[in-house]
Structures are given as C-alpha cells and as structure tokens.
C-alpha cells in the first residue's frame, strides 16, 4: 500500500515522533442501486504499532484489496 500523504504535526514532533503516517481505507457497500462509501482514517502515533504492520495485517485478511 502506498501512502499518499505523510503527516508531520508539531505536537507529535515535540514528543519525538518523527515520520508518523496517516492513511485511510475506503470501504464500499453496494445495496441494490445504492452505493455507500465509508472512510476509516488511521494515524500512526506509536512506532511500536506501525502503520505498515496494520496495512500488512489488513491485506492478509482481505487479499483482494487494491492499493
């Protein structure tokens, strides 16, 4: 998965969190002729639980997802 935007917040940098990532997943639900999109936004604030690990986990559960 490619990250389209890197988020560098002054408050996070002051706490020593450089290079934190923010990313979003879009889930699409189709019901008859209606389409609903839901966006889930995630932010990496703890480097012990990296965004890349979460993306790999999501891809392992849903292998058909597009990047």
mmJSON file of the N, C-alpha and C atoms, coordinates in Angstrom:
{"data_MODEL":{"atom_site":{
"group_PDB":["ATOM","ATOM","ATOM","ATOM","ATOM","ATOM","ATOM","ATOM","ATOM","ATOM","ATOM","ATOM","ATOM","ATOM","ATOM","ATOM","ATOM","ATOM","ATOM","ATOM","ATOM","ATOM","ATOM","ATOM","ATOM","ATOM","ATOM","ATOM","ATOM","ATOM","ATOM","ATOM","ATOM","ATOM","ATOM","ATOM","ATOM","ATOM","ATOM","ATOM","ATOM","ATOM","ATOM","ATOM","ATOM","ATOM","ATOM","ATOM","ATOM","ATOM","ATOM","ATOM","ATOM","ATOM","ATOM","ATOM","ATOM","ATOM","ATOM","ATOM","ATOM","ATOM","ATOM","ATOM","ATOM","ATOM","ATOM","ATOM","ATOM","ATOM","ATOM","ATOM","ATOM","ATOM","ATOM","ATOM","ATOM","ATOM","ATOM","ATOM","ATOM","ATOM","ATOM","ATOM","ATOM","ATOM","ATOM","ATOM","ATOM","ATOM","ATOM","ATOM","ATOM","ATOM","ATOM","ATOM","ATOM","ATOM","ATOM","ATOM","ATOM","ATOM","ATOM","ATOM","ATOM","ATOM","ATOM","ATOM","ATOM","ATOM","ATOM","ATOM","ATOM","ATOM","ATOM","ATOM","ATOM","ATOM","ATOM","ATOM","ATOM","ATOM","ATOM","ATOM","ATOM","ATOM","ATOM","ATOM","ATOM","ATOM","ATOM","ATOM","ATOM","ATOM","ATOM","ATOM","ATOM","ATOM","ATOM","ATOM","ATOM","ATOM","ATOM","ATOM","ATOM","ATOM","ATOM","ATOM","ATOM","ATOM","ATOM","ATOM","ATOM","ATOM","ATOM","ATOM","ATOM","ATOM","ATOM","ATOM","ATOM","ATOM","ATOM","ATOM","ATOM","ATOM","ATOM","ATOM","ATOM","ATOM","ATOM","ATOM","ATOM","ATOM","ATOM","ATOM","ATOM","ATOM","ATOM","ATOM","ATOM","ATOM","ATOM","ATOM","ATOM","ATOM","ATOM","ATOM","ATOM","ATOM","ATOM","ATOM","ATOM","ATOM","ATOM","ATOM","ATOM","ATOM","ATOM","ATOM","ATOM"],
"id":[1,2,3,4,5,6,7,8,9,10,11,12,13,14,15,16,17,18,19,20,21,22,23,24,25,26,27,28,29,30,31,32,33,34,35,36,37,38,39,40,41,42,43,44,45,46,47,48,49,50,51,52,53,54,55,56,57,58,59,60,61,62,63,64,65,66,67,68,69,70,71,72,73,74,75,76,77,78,79,80,81,82,83,84,85,86,87,88,89,90,91,92,93,94,95,96,97,98,99,100,101,102,103,104,105,106,107,108,109,110,111,112,113,114,115,116,117,118,119,120,121,122,123,124,125,126,127,128,129,130,131,132,133,134,135,136,137,138,139,140,141,142,143,144,145,146,147,148,149,150,151,152,153,154,155,156,157,158,159,160,161,162,163,164,165,166,167,168,169,170,171,172,173,174,175,176,177,178,179,180,181,182,183,184,185,186,187,188,189,190,191,192,193,194,195,196,197,198,199,200,201],
"type_symbol":["N","C","C","N","C","C","N","C","C","N","C","C","N","C","C","N","C","C","N","C","C","N","C","C","N","C","C","N","C","C","N","C","C","N","C","C","N","C","C","N","C","C","N","C","C","N","C","C","N","C","C","N","C","C","N","C","C","N","C","C","N","C","C","N","C","C","N","C","C","N","C","C","N","C","C","N","C","C","N","C","C","N","C","C","N","C","C","N","C","C","N","C","C","N","C","C","N","C","C","N","C","C","N","C","C","N","C","C","N","C","C","N","C","C","N","C","C","N","C","C","N","C","C","N","C","C","N","C","C","N","C","C","N","C","C","N","C","C","N","C","C","N","C","C","N","C","C","N","C","C","N","C","C","N","C","C","N","C","C","N","C","C","N","C","C","N","C","C","N","C","C","N","C","C","N","C","C","N","C","C","N","C","C","N","C","C","N","C","C","N","C","C","N","C","C","N","C","C","N","C","C"],
"label_atom_id":["N","CA","C","N","CA","C","N","CA","C","N","CA","C","N","CA","C","N","CA","C","N","CA","C","N","CA","C","N","CA","C","N","CA","C","N","CA","C","N","CA","C","N","CA","C","N","CA","C","N","CA","C","N","CA","C","N","CA","C","N","CA","C","N","CA","C","N","CA","C","N","CA","C","N","CA","C","N","CA","C","N","CA","C","N","CA","C","N","CA","C","N","CA","C","N","CA","C","N","CA","C","N","CA","C","N","CA","C","N","CA","C","N","CA","C","N","CA","C","N","CA","C","N","CA","C","N","CA","C","N","CA","C","N","CA","C","N","CA","C","N","CA","C","N","CA","C","N","CA","C","N","CA","C","N","CA","C","N","CA","C","N","CA","C","N","CA","C","N","CA","C","N","CA","C","N","CA","C","N","CA","C","N","CA","C","N","CA","C","N","CA","C","N","CA","C","N","CA","C","N","CA","C","N","CA","C","N","CA","C","N","CA","C","N","CA","C","N","CA","C","N","CA","C","N","CA","C","N","CA","C","N","CA","C"],
"label_alt_id":[null,null,null,null,null,null,null,null,null,null,null,null,null,null,null,null,null,null,null,null,null,null,null,null,null,null,null,null,null,null,null,null,null,null,null,null,null,null,null,null,null,null,null,null,null,null,null,null,null,null,null,null,null,null,null,null,null,null,null,null,null,null,null,null,null,null,null,null,null,null,null,null,null,null,null,null,null,null,null,null,null,null,null,null,null,null,null,null,null,null,null,null,null,null,null,null,null,null,null,null,null,null,null,null,null,null,null,null,null,null,null,null,null,null,null,null,null,null,null,null,null,null,null,null,null,null,null,null,null,null,null,null,null,null,null,null,null,null,null,null,null,null,null,null,null,null,null,null,null,null,null,null,null,null,null,null,null,null,null,null,null,null,null,null,null,null,null,null,null,null,null,null,null,null,null,null,null,null,null,null,null,null,null,null,null,null,null,null,null,null,null,null,null,null,null,null,null,null,null,null,null],
"label_comp_id":["UNK","UNK","UNK","UNK","UNK","UNK","UNK","UNK","UNK","UNK","UNK","UNK","UNK","UNK","UNK","UNK","UNK","UNK","UNK","UNK","UNK","UNK","UNK","UNK","UNK","UNK","UNK","UNK","UNK","UNK","UNK","UNK","UNK","UNK","UNK","UNK","UNK","UNK","UNK","UNK","UNK","UNK","UNK","UNK","UNK","UNK","UNK","UNK","UNK","UNK","UNK","UNK","UNK","UNK","UNK","UNK","UNK","UNK","UNK","UNK","UNK","UNK","UNK","UNK","UNK","UNK","UNK","UNK","UNK","UNK","UNK","UNK","UNK","UNK","UNK","UNK","UNK","UNK","UNK","UNK","UNK","UNK","UNK","UNK","UNK","UNK","UNK","UNK","UNK","UNK","UNK","UNK","UNK","UNK","UNK","UNK","UNK","UNK","UNK","UNK","UNK","UNK","UNK","UNK","UNK","UNK","UNK","UNK","UNK","UNK","UNK","UNK","UNK","UNK","UNK","UNK","UNK","UNK","UNK","UNK","UNK","UNK","UNK","UNK","UNK","UNK","UNK","UNK","UNK","UNK","UNK","UNK","UNK","UNK","UNK","UNK","UNK","UNK","UNK","UNK","UNK","UNK","UNK","UNK","UNK","UNK","UNK","UNK","UNK","UNK","UNK","UNK","UNK","UNK","UNK","UNK","UNK","UNK","UNK","UNK","UNK","UNK","UNK","UNK","UNK","UNK","UNK","UNK","UNK","UNK","UNK","UNK","UNK","UNK","UNK","UNK","UNK","UNK","UNK","UNK","UNK","UNK","UNK","UNK","UNK","UNK","UNK","UNK","UNK","UNK","UNK","UNK","UNK","UNK","UNK","UNK","UNK","UNK","UNK","UNK","UNK"],
"label_asym_id":["A","A","A","A","A","A","A","A","A","A","A","A","A","A","A","A","A","A","A","A","A","A","A","A","A","A","A","A","A","A","A","A","A","A","A","A","A","A","A","A","A","A","A","A","A","A","A","A","A","A","A","A","A","A","A","A","A","A","A","A","A","A","A","A","A","A","A","A","A","A","A","A","A","A","A","A","A","A","A","A","A","A","A","A","A","A","A","A","A","A","A","A","A","A","A","A","A","A","A","A","A","A","A","A","A","A","A","A","A","A","A","A","A","A","A","A","A","A","A","A","A","A","A","A","A","A","A","A","A","A","A","A","A","A","A","A","A","A","A","A","A","A","A","A","A","A","A","A","A","A","A","A","A","A","A","A","A","A","A","A","A","A","A","A","A","A","A","A","A","A","A","A","A","A","A","A","A","A","A","A","A","A","A","A","A","A","A","A","A","A","A","A","A","A","A","A","A","A","A","A","A"],
"label_entity_id":["1","1","1","1","1","1","1","1","1","1","1","1","1","1","1","1","1","1","1","1","1","1","1","1","1","1","1","1","1","1","1","1","1","1","1","1","1","1","1","1","1","1","1","1","1","1","1","1","1","1","1","1","1","1","1","1","1","1","1","1","1","1","1","1","1","1","1","1","1","1","1","1","1","1","1","1","1","1","1","1","1","1","1","1","1","1","1","1","1","1","1","1","1","1","1","1","1","1","1","1","1","1","1","1","1","1","1","1","1","1","1","1","1","1","1","1","1","1","1","1","1","1","1","1","1","1","1","1","1","1","1","1","1","1","1","1","1","1","1","1","1","1","1","1","1","1","1","1","1","1","1","1","1","1","1","1","1","1","1","1","1","1","1","1","1","1","1","1","1","1","1","1","1","1","1","1","1","1","1","1","1","1","1","1","1","1","1","1","1","1","1","1","1","1","1","1","1","1","1","1","1"],
"label_seq_id":[1,1,1,2,2,2,3,3,3,4,4,4,5,5,5,6,6,6,7,7,7,8,8,8,9,9,9,10,10,10,11,11,11,12,12,12,13,13,13,14,14,14,15,15,15,16,16,16,17,17,17,18,18,18,19,19,19,20,20,20,21,21,21,22,22,22,23,23,23,24,24,24,25,25,25,26,26,26,27,27,27,28,28,28,29,29,29,30,30,30,31,31,31,32,32,32,33,33,33,34,34,34,35,35,35,36,36,36,37,37,37,38,38,38,39,39,39,40,40,40,41,41,41,42,42,42,43,43,43,44,44,44,45,45,45,46,46,46,47,47,47,48,48,48,49,49,49,50,50,50,51,51,51,52,52,52,53,53,53,54,54,54,55,55,55,56,56,56,57,57,57,58,58,58,59,59,59,60,60,60,61,61,61,62,62,62,63,63,63,64,64,64,65,65,65,66,66,66,67,67,67],
"pdbx_PDB_ins_code":[null,null,null,null,null,null,null,null,null,null,null,null,null,null,null,null,null,null,null,null,null,null,null,null,null,null,null,null,null,null,null,null,null,null,null,null,null,null,null,null,null,null,null,null,null,null,null,null,null,null,null,null,null,null,null,null,null,null,null,null,null,null,null,null,null,null,null,null,null,null,null,null,null,null,null,null,null,null,null,null,null,null,null,null,null,null,null,null,null,null,null,null,null,null,null,null,null,null,null,null,null,null,null,null,null,null,null,null,null,null,null,null,null,null,null,null,null,null,null,null,null,null,null,null,null,null,null,null,null,null,null,null,null,null,null,null,null,null,null,null,null,null,null,null,null,null,null,null,null,null,null,null,null,null,null,null,null,null,null,null,null,null,null,null,null,null,null,null,null,null,null,null,null,null,null,null,null,null,null,null,null,null,null,null,null,null,null,null,null,null,null,null,null,null,null,null,null,null,null,null,null],
"Cartn_x":[0.85,0.0,0.891,0.577,1.323,0.634,1.428,0.887,0.845,-0.319,-0.483,-0.095,-0.067,0.186,0.927,1.982,2.689,2.314,1.983,1.504,2.604,3.078,4.069,3.47,3.083,2.451,3.492,3.452,4.415,4.312,3.094,2.924,3.546,3.366,3.974,5.489,6.009,7.461,8.055,7.349,7.865,7.918,7.14,7.164,8.118,8.888,9.866,9.3,8.135,7.503,7.673,8.825,9.096,8.634,8.118,7.751,6.509,5.607,4.354,3.53,2.752,1.986,0.494,-0.225,-1.678,-2.159,-3.163,-3.68,-5.142,-5.808,-7.242,-7.596,-8.642,-9.217,-10.637,-11.009,-12.364,-13.082,-14.18,-14.992,-16.253,-16.539,-17.712,-18.733,-19.948,-21.042,-22.076,-22.45,-23.436,-24.694,-25.801,-27.09,-28.06,-28.429,-29.292,-28.668,-29.306,-28.758,-28.045,-28.065,-27.428,-25.984,-25.13,-23.726,-23.358,-22.796,-22.33,-20.827,-20.137,-18.707,-18.46,-17.605,-17.204,-15.693,-15.181,-13.742,-13.268,-12.258,-11.625,-10.241,-9.967,-8.687,-7.883,-6.622,-5.722,-4.501,-3.939,-2.724,-1.77,-0.528,0.498,1.059,0.764,1.335,2.28,2.298,3.209,4.008,5.328,6.153,6.242,5.84,5.801,4.636,3.652,2.497,2.434,3.293,3.459,2.287,2.122,1.067,1.305,2.554,2.873,2.445,2.629,2.182,0.668,-0.048,-1.506,-1.95,-1.297,-1.638,-1.374,-0.26,0.04,-1.002,-1.433,-2.453,-3.769,-4.164,-5.409,-5.324,-4.175,-4.009,-4.027,-3.564,-3.599,-5.028,-5.882,-7.274,-8.106,-7.86,-8.59,-7.606,-7.186,-6.149,-6.582,-7.863,-8.327,-8.348,-7.905,-7.929,-6.933,-7.311,-6.41,-5.645,-4.437,-3.626,-4.072],
"Cartn_y":[-1.171,0.0,1.227,2.158,3.401,4.448,5.21,6.283,7.544,8.123,9.294,10.578,10.552,11.775,11.434,12.145,11.996,13.165,12.869,13.873,14.161,15.386,15.797,16.907,16.568,17.508,18.038,19.321,19.929,19.325,19.004,18.409,17.019,16.225,14.898,14.996,15.938,16.104,16.504,17.331,17.74,16.562,15.519,14.31,13.265,13.631,12.713,11.751,12.009,11.121,11.695,11.455,11.943,10.915,11.386,10.493,9.661,10.106,9.378,9.417,8.381,8.256,8.35,8.89,8.899,8.297,7.426,6.802,6.472,6.17,5.906,4.696,4.015,2.911,3.304,3.024,3.306,1.98,1.808,0.601,0.962,0.178,0.449,-0.658,-0.253,-1.203,-0.93,-1.975,-1.834,-2.589,-1.889,-2.485,-2.055,-2.996,-2.721,-1.625,-0.487,0.6,1.647,1.47,2.429,2.025,2.991,2.756,3.633,3.024,3.765,3.595,4.678,4.637,5.073,4.331,4.666,4.797,5.86,6.092,5.928,5.086,4.895,5.527,6.473,7.179,6.706,6.348,5.864,6.768,6.899,7.677,6.878,6.799,6.104,7.077,6.843,7.691,6.916,5.612,4.775,3.936,4.15,3.434,1.936,1.516,0.083,-0.6,0.163,-0.345,0.425,0.066,0.87,0.709,1.724,1.725,0.633,0.381,-0.648,-2.023,-2.302,-3.582,-3.713,-2.631,-2.668,-2.909,-2.259,-2.455,-3.895,-4.462,-5.869,-6.801,-6.513,-7.328,-7.255,-6.06,-5.897,-6.636,-6.552,-7.272,-8.787,-9.276,-10.72,-11.212,-10.374,-10.758,-10.582,-9.496,-9.182,-9.126,-10.276,-10.273,-9.629,-9.442,-8.864,-7.341,-6.703,-5.241,-4.649,-3.507,-2.779,-1.751,-1.443,-0.403,0.953],
"Cartn_z":[0.0,0.0,0.0,-0.816,-0.876,-0.021,0.677,1.491,0.652,0.52,-0.326,0.4,1.721,2.461,3.737,4.013,5.284,6.169,7.399,8.338,9.34,9.407,10.394,11.243,12.436,13.341,14.321,14.589,15.51,16.906,17.344,18.669,18.728,17.675,17.648,17.565,16.787,16.681,18.015,18.791,20.098,21.065,20.794,21.621,21.065,20.023,19.455,18.44,17.904,16.931,15.534,14.938,13.592,12.568,11.465,10.372,10.62,11.485,11.697,10.417,10.206,8.964,9.252,8.306,8.352,7.036,7.111,5.9,6.107,5.031,5.095,4.245,4.658,3.898,3.516,2.299,1.835,1.638,2.358,2.229,1.454,0.452,-0.382,-0.179,0.107,0.293,-0.784,-1.488,-2.556,-2.164,-2.229,-1.92,-3.008,-3.832,-4.977,-5.838,-5.964,-6.786,-5.926,-4.609,-3.705,-3.431,-3.344,-3.014,-1.822,-0.813,0.358,0.472,0.721,0.976,2.409,3.092,4.448,4.448,5.048,5.094,6.528,6.714,8.006,7.936,8.821,8.825,10.028,9.776,10.814,10.886,12.072,12.257,13.131,12.702,13.467,14.494,15.769,16.807,17.711,17.589,18.362,17.383,17.342,16.373,16.669,17.86,18.161,17.456,17.047,16.3,14.992,14.083,12.872,11.91,11.09,10.083,9.051,8.731,7.738,8.233,9.524,10.076,9.983,10.235,10.133,8.701,7.751,6.34,5.926,6.346,6.03,6.634,7.864,8.511,7.742,7.331,6.578,5.249,4.578,3.313,3.516,4.665,4.907,5.124,5.694,5.922,4.657,3.931,2.704,1.539,1.016,-0.027,-1.336,-1.567,-2.821,-2.836,-1.758,-1.716,-2.687,-3.237,-4.13,-3.324,-3.79,-3.139,-3.581],
"occupancy":[1.0,1.0,1.0,1.0,1.0,1.0,1.0,1.0,1.0,1.0,1.0,1.0,1.0,1.0,1.0,1.0,1.0,1.0,1.0,1.0,1.0,1.0,1.0,1.0,1.0,1.0,1.0,1.0,1.0,1.0,1.0,1.0,1.0,1.0,1.0,1.0,1.0,1.0,1.0,1.0,1.0,1.0,1.0,1.0,1.0,1.0,1.0,1.0,1.0,1.0,1.0,1.0,1.0,1.0,1.0,1.0,1.0,1.0,1.0,1.0,1.0,1.0,1.0,1.0,1.0,1.0,1.0,1.0,1.0,1.0,1.0,1.0,1.0,1.0,1.0,1.0,1.0,1.0,1.0,1.0,1.0,1.0,1.0,1.0,1.0,1.0,1.0,1.0,1.0,1.0,1.0,1.0,1.0,1.0,1.0,1.0,1.0,1.0,1.0,1.0,1.0,1.0,1.0,1.0,1.0,1.0,1.0,1.0,1.0,1.0,1.0,1.0,1.0,1.0,1.0,1.0,1.0,1.0,1.0,1.0,1.0,1.0,1.0,1.0,1.0,1.0,1.0,1.0,1.0,1.0,1.0,1.0,1.0,1.0,1.0,1.0,1.0,1.0,1.0,1.0,1.0,1.0,1.0,1.0,1.0,1.0,1.0,1.0,1.0,1.0,1.0,1.0,1.0,1.0,1.0,1.0,1.0,1.0,1.0,1.0,1.0,1.0,1.0,1.0,1.0,1.0,1.0,1.0,1.0,1.0,1.0,1.0,1.0,1.0,1.0,1.0,1.0,1.0,1.0,1.0,1.0,1.0,1.0,1.0,1.0,1.0,1.0,1.0,1.0,1.0,1.0,1.0,1.0,1.0,1.0,1.0,1.0,1.0,1.0,1.0,1.0],
"B_iso_or_equiv":[0.0,0.0,0.0,0.0,0.0,0.0,0.0,0.0,0.0,0.0,0.0,0.0,0.0,0.0,0.0,0.0,0.0,0.0,0.0,0.0,0.0,0.0,0.0,0.0,0.0,0.0,0.0,0.0,0.0,0.0,0.0,0.0,0.0,0.0,0.0,0.0,0.0,0.0,0.0,0.0,0.0,0.0,0.0,0.0,0.0,0.0,0.0,0.0,0.0,0.0,0.0,0.0,0.0,0.0,0.0,0.0,0.0,0.0,0.0,0.0,0.0,0.0,0.0,0.0,0.0,0.0,0.0,0.0,0.0,0.0,0.0,0.0,0.0,0.0,0.0,0.0,0.0,0.0,0.0,0.0,0.0,0.0,0.0,0.0,0.0,0.0,0.0,0.0,0.0,0.0,0.0,0.0,0.0,0.0,0.0,0.0,0.0,0.0,0.0,0.0,0.0,0.0,0.0,0.0,0.0,0.0,0.0,0.0,0.0,0.0,0.0,0.0,0.0,0.0,0.0,0.0,0.0,0.0,0.0,0.0,0.0,0.0,0.0,0.0,0.0,0.0,0.0,0.0,0.0,0.0,0.0,0.0,0.0,0.0,0.0,0.0,0.0,0.0,0.0,0.0,0.0,0.0,0.0,0.0,0.0,0.0,0.0,0.0,0.0,0.0,0.0,0.0,0.0,0.0,0.0,0.0,0.0,0.0,0.0,0.0,0.0,0.0,0.0,0.0,0.0,0.0,0.0,0.0,0.0,0.0,0.0,0.0,0.0,0.0,0.0,0.0,0.0,0.0,0.0,0.0,0.0,0.0,0.0,0.0,0.0,0.0,0.0,0.0,0.0,0.0,0.0,0.0,0.0,0.0,0.0,0.0,0.0,0.0,0.0,0.0,0.0],
"pdbx_formal_charge":[null,null,null,null,null,null,null,null,null,null,null,null,null,null,null,null,null,null,null,null,null,null,null,null,null,null,null,null,null,null,null,null,null,null,null,null,null,null,null,null,null,null,null,null,null,null,null,null,null,null,null,null,null,null,null,null,null,null,null,null,null,null,null,null,null,null,null,null,null,null,null,null,null,null,null,null,null,null,null,null,null,null,null,null,null,null,null,null,null,null,null,null,null,null,null,null,null,null,null,null,null,null,null,null,null,null,null,null,null,null,null,null,null,null,null,null,null,null,null,null,null,null,null,null,null,null,null,null,null,null,null,null,null,null,null,null,null,null,null,null,null,null,null,null,null,null,null,null,null,null,null,null,null,null,null,null,null,null,null,null,null,null,null,null,null,null,null,null,null,null,null,null,null,null,null,null,null,null,null,null,null,null,null,null,null,null,null,null,null,null,null,null,null,null,null,null,null,null,null,null,null],
"auth_seq_id":[1,1,1,2,2,2,3,3,3,4,4,4,5,5,5,6,6,6,7,7,7,8,8,8,9,9,9,10,10,10,11,11,11,12,12,12,13,13,13,14,14,14,15,15,15,16,16,16,17,17,17,18,18,18,19,19,19,20,20,20,21,21,21,22,22,22,23,23,23,24,24,24,25,25,25,26,26,26,27,27,27,28,28,28,29,29,29,30,30,30,31,31,31,32,32,32,33,33,33,34,34,34,35,35,35,36,36,36,37,37,37,38,38,38,39,39,39,40,40,40,41,41,41,42,42,42,43,43,43,44,44,44,45,45,45,46,46,46,47,47,47,48,48,48,49,49,49,50,50,50,51,51,51,52,52,52,53,53,53,54,54,54,55,55,55,56,56,56,57,57,57,58,58,58,59,59,59,60,60,60,61,61,61,62,62,62,63,63,63,64,64,64,65,65,65,66,66,66,67,67,67],
"auth_comp_id":["UNK","UNK","UNK","UNK","UNK","UNK","UNK","UNK","UNK","UNK","UNK","UNK","UNK","UNK","UNK","UNK","UNK","UNK","UNK","UNK","UNK","UNK","UNK","UNK","UNK","UNK","UNK","UNK","UNK","UNK","UNK","UNK","UNK","UNK","UNK","UNK","UNK","UNK","UNK","UNK","UNK","UNK","UNK","UNK","UNK","UNK","UNK","UNK","UNK","UNK","UNK","UNK","UNK","UNK","UNK","UNK","UNK","UNK","UNK","UNK","UNK","UNK","UNK","UNK","UNK","UNK","UNK","UNK","UNK","UNK","UNK","UNK","UNK","UNK","UNK","UNK","UNK","UNK","UNK","UNK","UNK","UNK","UNK","UNK","UNK","UNK","UNK","UNK","UNK","UNK","UNK","UNK","UNK","UNK","UNK","UNK","UNK","UNK","UNK","UNK","UNK","UNK","UNK","UNK","UNK","UNK","UNK","UNK","UNK","UNK","UNK","UNK","UNK","UNK","UNK","UNK","UNK","UNK","UNK","UNK","UNK","UNK","UNK","UNK","UNK","UNK","UNK","UNK","UNK","UNK","UNK","UNK","UNK","UNK","UNK","UNK","UNK","UNK","UNK","UNK","UNK","UNK","UNK","UNK","UNK","UNK","UNK","UNK","UNK","UNK","UNK","UNK","UNK","UNK","UNK","UNK","UNK","UNK","UNK","UNK","UNK","UNK","UNK","UNK","UNK","UNK","UNK","UNK","UNK","UNK","UNK","UNK","UNK","UNK","UNK","UNK","UNK","UNK","UNK","UNK","UNK","UNK","UNK","UNK","UNK","UNK","UNK","UNK","UNK","UNK","UNK","UNK","UNK","UNK","UNK","UNK","UNK","UNK","UNK","UNK","UNK"],
"auth_asym_id":["A","A","A","A","A","A","A","A","A","A","A","A","A","A","A","A","A","A","A","A","A","A","A","A","A","A","A","A","A","A","A","A","A","A","A","A","A","A","A","A","A","A","A","A","A","A","A","A","A","A","A","A","A","A","A","A","A","A","A","A","A","A","A","A","A","A","A","A","A","A","A","A","A","A","A","A","A","A","A","A","A","A","A","A","A","A","A","A","A","A","A","A","A","A","A","A","A","A","A","A","A","A","A","A","A","A","A","A","A","A","A","A","A","A","A","A","A","A","A","A","A","A","A","A","A","A","A","A","A","A","A","A","A","A","A","A","A","A","A","A","A","A","A","A","A","A","A","A","A","A","A","A","A","A","A","A","A","A","A","A","A","A","A","A","A","A","A","A","A","A","A","A","A","A","A","A","A","A","A","A","A","A","A","A","A","A","A","A","A","A","A","A","A","A","A","A","A","A","A","A","A"],
"auth_atom_id":["N","CA","C","N","CA","C","N","CA","C","N","CA","C","N","CA","C","N","CA","C","N","CA","C","N","CA","C","N","CA","C","N","CA","C","N","CA","C","N","CA","C","N","CA","C","N","CA","C","N","CA","C","N","CA","C","N","CA","C","N","CA","C","N","CA","C","N","CA","C","N","CA","C","N","CA","C","N","CA","C","N","CA","C","N","CA","C","N","CA","C","N","CA","C","N","CA","C","N","CA","C","N","CA","C","N","CA","C","N","CA","C","N","CA","C","N","CA","C","N","CA","C","N","CA","C","N","CA","C","N","CA","C","N","CA","C","N","CA","C","N","CA","C","N","CA","C","N","CA","C","N","CA","C","N","CA","C","N","CA","C","N","CA","C","N","CA","C","N","CA","C","N","CA","C","N","CA","C","N","CA","C","N","CA","C","N","CA","C","N","CA","C","N","CA","C","N","CA","C","N","CA","C","N","CA","C","N","CA","C","N","CA","C","N","CA","C","N","CA","C","N","CA","C","N","CA","C","N","CA","C","N","CA","C"],
"pdbx_PDB_model_num":[1,1,1,1,1,1,1,1,1,1,1,1,1,1,1,1,1,1,1,1,1,1,1,1,1,1,1,1,1,1,1,1,1,1,1,1,1,1,1,1,1,1,1,1,1,1,1,1,1,1,1,1,1,1,1,1,1,1,1,1,1,1,1,1,1,1,1,1,1,1,1,1,1,1,1,1,1,1,1,1,1,1,1,1,1,1,1,1,1,1,1,1,1,1,1,1,1,1,1,1,1,1,1,1,1,1,1,1,1,1,1,1,1,1,1,1,1,1,1,1,1,1,1,1,1,1,1,1,1,1,1,1,1,1,1,1,1,1,1,1,1,1,1,1,1,1,1,1,1,1,1,1,1,1,1,1,1,1,1,1,1,1,1,1,1,1,1,1,1,1,1,1,1,1,1,1,1,1,1,1,1,1,1,1,1,1,1,1,1,1,1,1,1,1,1,1,1,1,1,1,1]
}}}
